[in-house]
């Protein structure tokens, strides 16, 4: 009986991290302040944060903005079928 009470108390002590809402690349393109904020958090803790969905999407948005400013266009790769048609 005592063991059940102790386990019940300890199970309530579990610390849960808040769940981040995952934003899209387009959302980060449109929201510069949040994009820069997320990029700063990712840079401060790359070991834990670098591969999280929000870091990846914010970084992709920043890269897309930089590329479009430089005049680099997004080229889709050719498939084998498209190459054979030529």
Buried (B, 14 or more C-beta within 10 A) or exposed (E): EEEEEEEEEEEEEEEEEEEEEEBEBEBBBEBEEBBEEBBEBBEEEEEEBEEBEBBBBBBBBBEBBEEEEEEEEEEEEEEEEEEEEE
